Amino acid sequence: MSTKSFSIHWNLKSQFPNTCFLPFARRCSLNAFPLSFFHCPRIHSPKPYLPQPPLVQSNPYNQTPHDLTQARESISEYLQELGLSLEDSISISSNSPKYVQMLVDGVKELEEWNAWNKSNGEGDSLGFKEMIIYMAKEKGDNGKVAFLESVGLPLSSAMSVARYLSSESLPSIIRKVKYMKENIFSVGDDKGGLSGKNARRMMMHLSISSDEDVQQTLSFFEKLTFQLHRFICSVAFCCDTIYQYMLQIEARRGGLEILGLVDATFRFLLESFPRLLLLPVESHLEPMVEFLENIGVPRRSMGNVFLLFPPILFYKIQGIKSKFSTFEKVGAAYKDIGKMLLKYPWILSTSIQENYEQILLFFEEEKIPKTSVDRAIRSWPHLLGCSTSKLKLMVDQFGELGIRNKKFGRVIAKSPQLLLKKPQEFLQVVLFFEELGLDQETVGKLVSRCPEVFAANIDTTLKKKVELLAEFGISNDHLLRVIKKYPEVLVSDVNKTLLPRSCSHEKISVVVTRSAGYVNRINYLMEMGLSRREIALMIRRFPPLLGYSIKEVLKPKLNFLLNTIGKPVKDVVGYPSLEVMLGKNDEEFAAEFMGVGRMLVSPSATFQ
C-alpha cells in the first residue's frame, strides 16, 4: 500500500474507530469507505471469513523509549520548518505526548500494513523520523494540534480547535497565546477565591432573561465545573500532590473557585471560545487592555474580569464606551464604572443594560430618592441582574417595618445587598430580634440605624454575638438596651474593637455598655464630614475627646465653627490643642476665633 492511500485509510479509521475496513483491491474505490456508509438491508446469515489486517492499538509495548525520543526530535524539526524557534519547538514537542503517540502509532500501523501487503510503497523508502514528519504533514494542521495540546487542551479538543483556526499560521497563534498569558491571563489578583465567589453570586442573583453573551458565559461556567472533575481524574497520577488536593477542594465547592487559578482556567477558555485566537494583537487586544487600564481596571485583575465574562474580549472599544454611557445616569464616572466592571462584568451585556432601565423606573414609582438608588447600584451592581418583581418583594418587607421612601433610600445606600436577600431570610432576622424582646417598631429603627445587621447570618454571627455578650455577664434587659443604642456590636469583632487586652470578665460588661456612647460620637463626627483617619488622629492627640457630650459640647462648637464663622470642618483636626478648645467656655471660645466676647450661637448648656 502506498503512503498516500494508507493516509486516507488511517484518517478515516481515526474518525471511525469501531468500523472495520475491508481490504478490497486497489482499483476498487470502496476501500476508502466504511461499510456503515452504505445503507443496505442486513442479511442474517453466517459471514464468510475474510482476512483482515491487524488493527494496531496504542500499546506502550509497541514502541521503545527511543522511538518516542526520535518522534519528539522529528516533530521539533518539523515545527522549525514552520518558522518556530528551537526553544519553542522543543517545548511543544516535549509537552504534547498524545500527539507524539498518535504519530508513532500511525507509523507503526503503516509499517504493519506494508508488511502484510508485501508492498513496496513510498513508506518503505523512508526512515522512522522521516515518516513521523510525513505523518505530521499529512494531518494538515501545520503543527497547531501539537501546540494546543502543549498549552493544556486534550488531544480531541486540540484537533477541533485547530480546524477552527485553519486560516491562522502557527507562529501567529503562538504569539497571541503568549501575549494573553503574559498580559491578560497571568497570575491574577484573586485572594480568597473572590472570582469563584463572585461567579456564584452573579449566577445566584440573576433573575432576568439572559442574552446570548450571558448564556455563553453560563455554558462556560457549566463546562468548567464538569471538566474540572474529569481533569482531576486525568492528573491523579501525574500532578503534584498539593496541587491535586487543591483541585479536589475546588471541585467539592462546585468548581468555580478554579476561576482564581487563571493559568489552569486558560485552557478551558480556549476550548470554549477558540475565536479568541483569531483576534489581532496590535489592533484589538493591546488597545483593549490599555482602555480597561484607563478606566480603573488593574492589569493584575483583568484576567478575572474576562473569565467572568469572556465575550467582553470580542467587543469593540467604541461599543463598550456607548454601553458605559448608560451608567452615567447613576452619576458614575469612568473610574466608578471600572470598579463596577470588576465587581460585575455582566453590566456590559444587553440584558443587564435593558433591565437597568426597568430598575430605575421601578424605584422612581416607589418614590425612592434617585441619589440613594445610584449609590446602591454603584456599590453593588449585582442588583442590575435582579428582576423588578423580586425587588418588589423586598421593598414590601421593608414597608411593613415602616421603612419607605427616604428611609428606605438611606438603608439601601448603606447596605444594597439587602435587596438581594430572599423575603424569608429577611423575616428570619426580624423574628430573631422579636424573640429577644424587641417590638416591630424598634426592629424598624434597627434597620434604619444599622442595616448591616440584617445582612448578617443568624447562626454564625448574630446568635454567637448575643451568647458571647451573655457570657460576659450582661443581663437580658441590659442586652436589649445595648442593642438599641449600639446595634453595631452585633456585627463587630468584639475581641478586636471593643475589648482592651487583659480585660477581666467583670469589666467587660462595663466596657461594652460605655462603648455605645463612644461609637455614637465617632458616627457624629463622621456625619459632620471627618474621615476615620482624621478622627483617629484627634483621639490620638486627645483621648478624652470621646468622653464629651454630643449635645452639650461637640455639636454647639462645630455648629459655631461651620455655620457662624464659616470655618471648614478640617480646621478642627488641626486645632493646636483640642483640650483647650473643648475646655473653653462660650466667651473664651468666641474670642479665640472672632475676637468677640460672646458666641453668636449659644449652646444649650455650659461647655465642660
C-alpha distance (Angstrom), angle and dihedral (degrees) to the residues before:
residue distance angle dihedral
M1 . . .
S2 3.79 . .
T3 3.76 121.2 .
K4 3.79 91.6 -114.0
S5 3.81 95.6 52.3
F6 3.79 89.9 44.8
S7 3.79 92.4 52.5
I8 3.81 89.7 55.8
H9 3.78 90.3 50.4
W10 3.82 92.0 45.7
N11 3.80 94.5 50.2
L12 3.80 91.4 49.6
K13 3.76 91.4 46.2
S14 3.81 91.3 53.0
Q15 3.81 89.3 54.1
F16 3.83 93.7 45.9
P17 3.82 105.4 34.1
N18 3.80 94.0 164.3
T19 3.79 95.5 49.9
C20 3.79 122.7 93.6
F21 3.82 118.6 -137.6
L22 3.84 115.6 -150.4
P23 3.82 119.5 -138.2
F24 3.79 100.3 -118.0
A25 3.78 119.4 172.3
R26 3.76 115.5 -79.7
R27 3.79 93.8 -109.7
C28 3.81 90.2 60.3
S29 3.80 112.4 88.5
L30 3.81 91.8 -157.0
N31 3.79 88.7 81.0
A32 3.78 88.6 78.0
F33 3.81 95.6 59.9
P34 3.79 135.3 63.7
L35 3.76 118.5 -119.4
S36 3.80 89.9 -114.1
F37 3.81 88.5 70.7
F38 3.80 90.9 70.6
H39 3.79 115.7 71.0
C40 3.80 101.6 -148.4
P41 3.82 126.4 149.0
R42 3.77 112.4 -96.6
I43 3.84 116.0 -114.4
H44 3.78 110.6 -149.9
S45 3.78 99.4 -143.0
P46 3.77 133.5 117.1
K47 3.78 108.9 -75.8
P48 3.78 117.2 -127.7
Y49 3.76 115.1 -118.5
L50 3.78 112.9 -102.4
P51 3.78 121.6 -173.5
Q52 3.82 110.4 -114.5
P53 3.75 131.9 -168.5
P54 3.79 115.8 -107.8
L55 3.81 112.9 -94.6
V56 3.78 108.7 -131.0
Q57 3.79 115.1 -137.1
S58 3.77 125.8 -161.3
N59 3.74 98.2 -93.8
P60 3.81 122.1 163.6
Y61 3.81 88.4 -144.7
N62 3.83 91.2 62.6
Q63 3.78 92.8 71.7
T64 3.76 138.6 33.6
P65 3.80 128.5 -130.0
H66 3.77 85.7 -106.6
D67 3.82 89.7 61.0
L68 3.80 91.7 53.7
T69 3.79 91.3 47.3
Q70 3.78 91.3 50.9
A71 3.79 90.7 46.3
R72 3.81 91.7 53.4
E73 3.80 90.1 48.8
S74 3.81 90.6 50.6
I75 3.82 92.3 49.5
S76 3.80 89.9 48.8
E77 3.83 89.9 52.8
Y78 3.79 90.7 47.6
L79 3.81 92.1 50.9
Q80 3.80 90.3 50.3
E81 3.81 88.4 54.5
L82 3.82 86.2 57.1
G83 3.82 91.1 57.7
L84 3.82 103.0 -92.7
S85 3.77 124.0 137.5
L86 3.79 121.0 -109.1
E87 3.81 90.9 -109.9
D88 3.82 94.1 51.5
S89 3.80 93.6 44.7
I90 3.81 92.8 51.5
S91 3.81 91.4 46.7
I92 3.82 92.8 51.0
S93 3.81 96.0 45.1
S94 3.81 90.5 47.9
N95 3.82 93.8 50.3
S96 3.81 100.9 45.2
P97 3.83 103.3 71.9
K98 3.82 96.4 155.5
Y99 3.79 91.6 52.0
V100 3.82 90.9 49.2
Q101 3.80 90.9 48.3
M102 3.79 90.9 49.7
L103 3.81 92.3 55.0
V104 3.82 92.8 44.9
D105 3.81 90.3 51.0
G106 3.79 89.4 50.0
V107 3.78 92.7 52.7
K108 3.81 92.1 47.1
E109 3.78 91.0 49.3
L110 3.80 91.3 49.9
E111 3.81 90.8 51.6
E112 3.79 90.8 51.3
W113 3.81 91.7 47.7
N114 3.78 91.2 51.5
A115 3.81 90.6 47.5
W116 3.81 92.2 48.8
N117 3.80 93.8 46.9
K118 3.80 92.0 39.6
S119 3.76 86.7 -138.8
N120 3.74 129.7 155.7
G121 3.78 96.5 -137.8
E122 3.75 128.2 160.8
G123 3.79 90.8 -89.4
D124 3.78 92.2 66.1
S125 3.77 92.1 66.2
L126 3.85 94.5 52.2
G127 3.78 128.4 80.6
F128 3.80 124.3 -129.4
K129 3.81 95.6 -95.1
E130 3.79 92.4 46.2
M131 3.80 89.9 50.2
I132 3.83 90.7 52.7
I133 3.80 89.6 54.4
Y134 3.80 90.5 45.5
M135 3.80 91.3 51.5
A136 3.82 91.0 48.7
K137 3.80 90.5 52.7
E138 3.80 91.8 46.8
K139 3.81 89.8 57.5
G140 3.79 87.3 66.7
D141 3.83 96.9 -148.8
N142 3.81 93.7 108.9
G143 3.78 94.5 -133.2
K144 3.82 96.3 -51.1
V145 3.81 94.4 118.8
A146 3.81 92.0 54.5
F147 3.80 92.0 48.6
L148 3.81 94.9 46.8
E149 3.79 90.8 50.2
S150 3.81 89.0 50.2
V151 3.81 90.4 58.2
G152 3.81 91.8 52.9
L153 3.81 108.8 -85.9
P154 3.81 118.4 134.7
L155 3.79 112.9 -111.9
S156 3.81 94.0 -107.6
S157 3.81 92.2 50.4
A158 3.81 91.3 44.3
M159 3.82 90.2 55.4
S160 3.80 91.4 48.8
V161 3.82 94.1 48.3
A162 3.82 91.0 44.7
R163 3.81 90.3 58.4
Y164 3.81 89.0 51.5
L165 3.81 90.0 52.5
S166 3.80 96.0 47.0
S167 3.81 92.1 124.3
E168 3.82 93.0 55.9
S169 3.78 124.9 82.1
L170 3.79 119.4 -125.7
P171 3.85 95.5 -118.2
S172 3.82 89.1 52.2
I173 3.82 92.3 51.2
I174 3.81 91.7 47.5
R175 3.80 91.2 51.0
K176 3.83 91.4 51.6
V177 3.79 93.1 48.6
K178 3.80 91.5 48.6
Y179 3.80 91.4 49.8
M180 3.80 93.2 49.3
K181 3.80 94.0 46.7
E182 3.80 93.8 46.0
N183 3.81 99.9 40.3
I184 3.80 108.0 22.7
F185 3.79 112.0 17.0
S186 3.77 99.2 33.9
V187 3.81 121.4 126.9
G188 3.78 100.4 -45.5
D189 3.79 135.3 -145.6
D190 3.80 99.4 -106.9
K191 3.78 108.8 137.0
G192 3.78 113.2 177.8
G193 3.81 95.0 8.4
L194 3.81 93.8 -76.0
S195 3.81 93.3 161.6
G196 3.79 92.7 57.8
K197 3.80 92.3 45.4
N198 3.79 90.8 47.8
A199 3.80 91.8 49.1
R200 3.81 91.1 53.4
R201 3.80 91.0 46.2
M202 3.80 91.4 50.2
M203 3.80 91.7 51.9
M204 3.81 94.8 41.5
H205 3.81 94.2 54.0
L206 3.80 97.1 41.6
S207 3.79 105.5 111.0
I208 3.82 101.7 154.9
S209 3.79 132.8 81.3
S210 3.79 109.4 -81.2
D211 3.77 126.0 -135.3
E212 3.81 125.7 -131.7
D213 3.81 94.8 -87.0
V214 3.80 93.2 53.0
Q215 3.81 90.2 44.6
Q216 3.82 90.3 54.3
T217 3.80 89.7 49.7
L218 3.80 92.4 50.2
S219 3.80 89.4 49.7
F220 3.79 88.8 51.0
F221 3.82 90.6 52.6
E222 3.80 90.6 48.4
K223 3.78 92.3 48.9
L224 3.78 90.2 46.3
T225 3.79 93.9 56.5
F226 3.80 92.2 44.1
Q227 3.78 95.3 46.8
L228 3.80 91.3 46.3
H229 3.80 91.0 65.3
R230 3.80 90.9 49.4
F231 3.79 91.0 45.5
I232 3.79 91.6 53.9
C233 3.80 89.9 54.6
S234 3.81 92.2 48.7
V235 3.81 94.2 51.0
A236 3.80 95.7 41.2
F237 3.80 92.9 108.5
C238 3.78 102.2 28.5
C239 3.80 107.9 45.3
D240 3.74 135.5 78.7
T241 3.81 112.2 -82.1
I242 3.79 94.5 -127.6
Y243 3.80 93.0 47.9
Q244 3.81 90.3 48.7
Y245 3.79 90.0 50.7
M246 3.82 90.3 51.4
L247 3.79 91.3 51.9
Q248 3.79 91.5 49.6
I249 3.79 90.1 53.2
E250 3.80 90.6 50.9
A251 3.79 90.7 49.6
R252 3.80 92.0 53.2
R253 3.79 89.6 51.2
G254 3.77 90.7 54.9
G255 3.79 100.7 -86.3
L256 3.79 99.8 -96.2
E257 3.80 93.5 104.8
I258 3.80 85.5 74.9
L259 3.82 85.4 76.3
G260 3.79 85.3 79.2
L261 3.81 89.4 59.5
V262 3.80 93.1 72.9
D263 3.79 96.0 178.8
A264 3.81 92.5 52.0
T265 3.81 92.1 46.6
F266 3.80 96.0 48.2
R267 3.80 93.9 80.7
F268 3.82 91.2 52.4
L269 3.80 88.2 51.1
L270 3.80 92.4 54.3
E271 3.79 89.9 46.8
S272 3.82 92.4 53.4
F273 3.81 97.9 36.0
P274 3.83 108.5 29.9
R275 3.79 88.6 160.0
L276 3.81 86.4 79.0
L277 3.79 88.4 79.5
L278 3.80 90.9 58.4
L279 3.81 92.6 60.8
P280 3.82 113.3 105.2
V281 3.80 115.8 -122.1
E282 3.80 102.2 -144.8
S283 3.79 99.5 40.2
H284 3.81 100.0 36.3
L285 3.81 119.9 10.0
E286 3.81 98.5 44.4
P287 3.86 94.6 46.5
M288 3.82 89.3 47.0
V289 3.80 92.9 53.4
E290 3.80 91.7 46.5
F291 3.82 92.2 48.5
L292 3.80 93.9 51.0
E293 3.80 91.0 48.0
N294 3.81 89.7 53.0
I295 3.81 91.9 55.8
G296 3.79 93.2 51.0
V297 3.81 106.0 -89.4
P298 3.84 107.1 135.1
R299 3.78 114.6 -134.9
R300 3.80 90.6 -125.4
S301 3.82 89.0 61.0
M302 3.79 97.8 39.7
G303 3.79 94.6 91.0
N304 3.81 90.9 55.6
V305 3.81 90.5 53.1
F306 3.81 92.0 52.0
L307 3.80 92.8 45.6
L308 3.81 90.8 52.7
F309 3.81 90.7 49.7
P310 3.84 112.4 11.9
P311 3.84 95.9 177.3
I312 3.82 88.6 73.8
L313 3.79 87.3 77.6
F314 3.80 89.9 64.7
Y315 3.82 95.3 49.5
K316 3.77 120.3 103.3
I317 3.79 116.1 -121.5
Q318 3.80 92.5 -121.3
G319 3.80 89.7 53.4
I320 3.81 91.1 51.4
K321 3.80 90.5 50.9
S322 3.80 91.2 52.6
K323 3.81 89.9 50.8
F324 3.80 90.2 49.2
S325 3.79 90.5 54.7
T326 3.81 87.6 67.9
F327 3.80 90.5 67.1
E328 3.77 93.9 52.9
K329 3.79 83.6 86.6
V330 3.81 88.9 72.3
G331 3.77 90.9 52.0
A332 3.80 92.8 -105.6
A333 3.78 117.1 157.4
Y334 3.81 120.6 -155.3
K335 3.82 91.1 -92.6
D336 3.82 89.9 52.4
I337 3.80 90.5 49.5
G338 3.80 89.1 51.8
K339 3.80 89.5 56.0
M340 3.80 90.7 46.9
L341 3.81 89.4 51.1
L342 3.80 90.8 53.9
K343 3.81 90.8 52.8
Y344 3.79 98.6 38.4
P345 3.84 117.1 12.6
W346 3.79 90.5 178.3
I347 3.82 89.5 78.4
L348 3.81 86.2 93.3
S349 3.80 94.5 58.0
T350 3.79 119.6 104.4
S351 3.80 95.3 -123.7
I352 3.82 93.1 52.6
Q353 3.80 91.8 47.6
E354 3.80 91.3 51.8
N355 3.81 92.2 46.6
Y356 3.81 90.2 51.2
E357 3.80 90.0 66.4
Q358 3.81 90.3 50.7
I359 3.81 91.7 50.4
L360 3.80 93.0 51.9
L361 3.80 90.4 50.1
F362 3.82 91.2 48.1
F363 3.80 94.9 53.1
E364 3.79 90.6 45.0
E365 3.81 89.6 56.2
E366 3.82 89.5 48.5
K367 3.82 88.6 53.0
I368 3.79 94.0 -122.1
P369 3.84 111.8 158.5
K370 3.79 109.0 -102.3
T371 3.80 92.6 -137.0
S372 3.82 89.3 61.4
V373 3.81 92.0 46.9
D374 3.80 91.1 49.1
R375 3.78 91.9 51.0
A376 3.81 91.9 48.0
I377 3.81 92.7 51.5
R378 3.80 93.5 46.4
S379 3.79 92.9 51.8
W380 3.83 97.1 37.7
P381 3.85 109.6 23.9
H382 3.83 90.8 170.3
L383 3.82 84.1 88.0
L384 3.79 87.4 76.6
G385 3.81 91.1 70.5
C386 3.80 92.1 54.6
S387 3.80 120.9 97.7
T388 3.80 118.9 -122.8
S389 3.82 90.3 -121.8
K390 3.80 89.8 60.0
L391 3.81 91.6 46.0
K392 3.81 89.1 51.1
L393 3.82 90.7 60.3
M394 3.80 92.0 56.9
V395 3.80 93.8 43.0
D396 3.81 88.5 55.7
Q397 3.82 91.0 50.2
F398 3.80 91.0 55.3
G399 3.80 89.9 45.2
E400 3.81 90.8 59.7
L401 3.83 87.8 60.0
G402 3.80 90.9 51.8
I403 3.79 94.6 -103.6
R404 3.80 109.0 135.2
N405 3.78 141.9 137.5
K406 3.81 110.7 -8.2
K407 3.80 94.1 7.7
F408 3.77 90.0 53.4
G409 3.79 89.9 47.0
R410 3.81 91.2 55.7
V411 3.82 90.7 49.5
I412 3.81 96.5 51.9
A413 3.79 90.6 42.9
K414 3.81 88.3 59.9
S415 3.82 99.0 36.5
P416 3.82 111.6 13.7
Q417 3.82 90.9 165.3
L418 3.82 88.1 75.5
L419 3.81 88.1 76.0
L420 3.80 89.4 63.4
K421 3.79 95.0 54.8
K422 3.76 120.5 103.9
P423 3.82 113.9 -108.0
Q424 3.81 91.6 -120.0
E425 3.81 90.7 53.5
F426 3.79 90.7 52.2
L427 3.82 91.6 47.2
Q428 3.80 90.5 52.8
V429 3.82 90.0 60.1
V430 3.80 90.7 47.6
L431 3.83 90.6 51.4
F432 3.79 90.0 47.8
F433 3.80 91.5 60.1
E434 3.79 93.0 41.6
E435 3.81 89.2 54.4
L436 3.81 88.3 53.4
G437 3.80 88.2 58.8
L438 3.81 104.7 -94.4
D439 3.78 119.5 133.1
Q440 3.81 123.1 -132.1
E441 3.81 93.6 -100.9
T442 3.81 91.4 54.7
V443 3.81 90.7 46.9
G444 3.79 88.4 54.4
K445 3.80 89.8 52.8
L446 3.79 89.5 50.5
V447 3.80 90.3 55.2
S448 3.79 90.9 51.3
R449 3.79 92.8 45.5
C450 3.81 100.2 43.2
P451 3.82 113.7 4.8
E452 3.82 90.1 171.5
V453 3.81 87.7 77.1
F454 3.81 90.6 66.1
A455 3.79 91.3 53.1
A456 3.82 91.2 56.1
N457 3.79 124.4 99.5
I458 3.80 113.3 -104.8
D459 3.80 98.5 -143.7
T460 3.80 100.9 37.9
T461 3.81 98.9 36.7
L462 3.79 120.0 11.9
K463 3.81 99.9 40.2
K464 3.79 92.4 43.6
K465 3.81 92.0 51.5
V466 3.79 92.4 49.1
E467 3.80 91.3 48.0
L468 3.79 91.1 48.2
L469 3.80 92.7 51.3
A470 3.82 90.0 48.1
E471 3.81 89.7 52.7
F472 3.79 88.4 54.9
G473 3.81 89.1 62.2
I474 3.80 100.2 -100.5
S475 3.79 109.0 148.6
N476 3.79 122.0 -132.7
D477 3.83 93.5 -107.8
H478 3.78 91.4 48.5
L479 3.81 90.6 45.3
L480 3.80 91.2 57.8
R481 3.80 90.2 50.7
V482 3.81 90.9 50.8
I483 3.82 91.9 49.1
K484 3.80 91.8 49.0
K485 3.80 93.6 50.1
Y486 3.76 98.6 32.5
P487 3.86 112.6 22.4
E488 3.81 88.5 159.4
V489 3.81 87.9 78.9
L490 3.82 88.3 75.8
V491 3.81 92.8 61.2
S492 3.80 98.3 34.0
D493 3.78 128.0 94.9
V494 3.78 98.7 -109.6
N495 3.79 93.8 -163.2
K496 3.81 93.7 52.6
T497 3.78 105.9 32.0
L498 3.78 106.5 30.0
L499 3.76 111.4 26.1
P500 3.79 124.5 67.8
R501 3.79 118.2 -142.7
S502 3.80 118.7 -85.0
C503 3.79 90.9 16.6
S504 3.82 114.8 160.4
H505 3.80 122.7 -131.9
E506 3.80 89.1 -113.1
K507 3.80 91.6 59.1
I508 3.80 97.0 41.5
S509 3.80 95.9 77.9
V510 3.81 90.1 50.9
V511 3.81 91.0 49.4
V512 3.80 92.8 50.0
T513 3.80 91.9 47.6
R514 3.79 94.2 49.6
S515 3.79 94.2 42.3
A516 3.81 89.9 69.1
G517 3.80 89.9 68.9
Y518 3.82 91.6 46.1
V519 3.79 92.6 54.2
N520 3.81 90.8 47.4
R521 3.80 90.0 56.8
I522 3.81 92.0 46.9
N523 3.81 90.4 50.4
Y524 3.79 90.4 49.3
L525 3.81 92.8 52.6
M526 3.81 90.2 48.1
E527 3.80 90.3 50.7
M528 3.79 88.2 54.4
G529 3.81 89.7 58.9
L530 3.79 105.6 -92.2
S531 3.79 119.6 132.3
R532 3.80 124.6 -130.5
R533 3.79 89.7 -107.9
E534 3.82 92.5 53.5
I535 3.79 92.1 47.9
A536 3.79 89.6 49.0
L537 3.81 89.9 53.2
M538 3.81 90.7 50.4
I539 3.81 92.2 49.7
R540 3.78 90.4 47.0
R541 3.80 90.5 53.9
F542 3.80 94.6 41.2
P543 3.86 114.4 17.3
P544 3.87 95.0 -176.8
L545 3.82 87.9 64.9
L546 3.81 91.5 100.3
G547 3.79 91.0 53.4
Y548 3.81 93.5 67.2
S549 3.79 119.7 98.3
I550 3.79 117.3 -107.3
K551 3.79 93.9 -146.3
E552 3.79 98.7 42.5
V553 3.82 103.1 33.6
L554 3.79 119.5 7.7
K555 3.79 100.4 42.0
P556 3.84 98.6 46.2
K557 3.79 94.2 47.6
L558 3.79 94.9 45.4
N559 3.82 90.0 47.5
F560 3.77 89.3 52.1
L561 3.81 92.8 49.9
L562 3.79 96.5 43.9
N563 3.79 105.0 33.9
T564 3.80 105.3 26.9
I565 3.78 106.0 38.9
G566 3.82 97.3 17.5
K567 3.78 97.9 -124.1
P568 3.82 117.5 161.8
V569 3.79 115.2 -111.7
K570 3.80 90.0 -120.4
D571 3.84 88.5 71.4
V572 3.79 88.4 73.0
V573 3.80 90.1 62.9
G574 3.78 92.4 53.8
Y575 3.78 97.1 42.4
P576 3.84 107.3 133.3
S577 3.78 94.2 -125.7
L578 3.77 122.9 10.6
E579 3.77 89.2 -172.2
V580 3.82 90.8 59.2
M581 3.80 92.0 43.0
L582 3.79 95.2 51.6
G583 3.78 92.8 39.1
K584 3.82 96.2 55.7
N585 3.77 120.2 100.1
D586 3.83 123.6 -129.5
E587 3.79 98.1 -82.9
E588 3.81 95.9 42.0
F589 3.80 92.1 48.3
A590 3.84 92.5 48.9
A591 3.79 92.3 46.6
E592 3.79 90.7 50.6
F593 3.79 93.0 57.6
M594 3.83 105.9 25.7
G595 3.75 107.2 16.0
V596 3.82 91.9 -118.4
G597 3.75 129.5 123.6
R598 3.77 100.0 -124.1
M599 3.82 141.6 28.8
L600 3.77 116.8 -99.0
V601 3.81 89.1 -146.0
S602 3.75 109.7 47.2
P603 3.78 118.2 -148.2
S604 3.75 120.8 -129.4
A605 3.78 92.3 -112.3
T606 3.76 141.8 13.3
F607 3.78 114.3 -76.7
Q608 3.73 116.9 -108.8
